[in-house]
Amino acid sequence: MKRFKFSLDAPLRVKQKIEQIREQQLIEARMELEREKKELRVLEEKKGNIKSSLEQKVKESLKVAELAFFEALINTVNSKLKNQERKVAGAFERCKEAMEVYIISRRERQVIEKLKEKRFNAYLSELNREEQKILDDIASLAFLRRGEGEYAP
């Protein structure tokens, strides 16, 4: 019998490569999300530090110019925080989309691999049937050669 050859090997290799690319895109999207989250935490920490400094200045003595400065600083940080929150939300959506695309490509690959496995098992079954047929033929011939005329009811 011929060697096992799966007719969809080329598409399977393509699906595997696509899955690898999608996995890499997912990793990059997750890394981007983590960078954006880290930047958000930095801004939140900065805002907390500014508020602490303002509270400290209020306890000591605060001039109108200093108050206006702190107010402008807090407004700037708040604006940056809102912008960063939008970036985090966008990165999260891109990460979610990358995950969905990766899952789809993984399923497509798994379908072809499952088909390959079924066809290989069918090939092995056919191979075993042919082997058994050959062994049966050999046994029959050996029986006939060895026992011609020895058969008595």
N, C-alpha and C positions, 0 to 999 in steps of 0.2 A: 504494500500500500504506500501511496505517496506520503511525503512529509506533511505535517499540518501547516496550512497556510491560511491566515485570516485575511479575507478580502478587504476588510476595513482597517487594516493596520495604518495606512497613510492618514485617513481621517482621525484615527485614534491619536496618532502622534501630534496632529494639528490641534486636537482638543486638549491634549496634555500641555502643549506649549501655550495655548490660549489661557488655560487655567493658571499656569505659572505667571503669565503676564498679569492676569486679573488679581492673583494673590499679591504680587508685588505692588500693584496699584492700591490694593486694600491696605497694605502695610504703610505705604506712603501717606494715604489718607488718614490713617490712625496717628501717624507721627505728626502730621499737620494739626490734627485736632489737639493732640497733647501740647504742641508748641503754643497754640492759641489759648488753651486753658492755662498754661503756665504764665503767659503774658497777662491774662486776666487776673490771676492771683497776684502778680507783681503790682498791677495797677490798684487792686483792692488794698494791698499792703501799703502802697504809697499814700492812698487816700486816708487810711488809718493813721499813718505817721503824721500827715498834715493836720488831721483833726487833733491828734495828741499835742502837736506843737501849738496849735491854736488854743487849746485848753490851757496849756502851760503859760502862754502869753497872757491869756485873760486873767489868770491868777496873779501874775506879776503886775503888769500894766500894759494896756494896749492902746496904741495910737490909732487914729482914724485911718491913716495911710496904711498901717500894718493890717488893719481889719479888711480894708479894700483889697490889699494884696492877697491875703488868705482866701477871701471870697472868690477872687478871680482864679486863684490856684485850684480851689475846690471845684469851681465850675469847669475849668479845663480838664481836670482829672475825671469828673463826672461825664463829660463829653467823650473823653477817651474810653471810659468804662463802657458807655453805651455802644460806641463803635466796636469795641473789642467783644462785647456780648453778641453783636451781630456777626462778627467774624467767627466766633465760637459756634454759633447756630449754623452758619454756612458750612463750616468744616464738619460739623456733626452730620448735616444732610449729605455732604459729599461722601463721608465715611459710610453712612447708611446705604447710599446708592452703590458704592464700591462693594459693599458686603453682599448686596442683592445680586449684582452682576457676577461676583465670584461664585456665589452659591449656584447660580444658573449654569455657569461654565463647568463647575464641579459635577453637577448632576448630568450634564450632557456627556462628560467623559465617563462617568460611572455607568451610564446606560450602554455605551459602546463596549466598555470592559466586561459588563455582565453578559452581553451578547457574545463576546469573544470566549468567555468562560463556558457558556452553554454550548457553543459550537465545538470547543475543544473537548468537552465531555462527550459530545456526540461522536466526535472523531475517535476518542479512546474506546467508546463502546463498540463502534464499527471495527476498530482494530482488534479488539478482544474477540469479537464474533468471528472475524476472519482467521485469527490465530486458533481459536477453538475448532473451527471447521477443518483447518489443516491438521491439527492434532488428532481429530476424530478420523480423518482420512488415513493418517499414518497408523493409527491404532487398528483400523479396519484392515488395512493391508497386512500389517504384522499378524493379525489374528488369522487372516485367510492363509498366509504363507505357513505359519506355524501349525495351524490346525487343520489343514486339508485332509479330509478323510477321518479325522478323529472325532467328528461329531456323531454322537449316538444318542438317540432319544431314550 
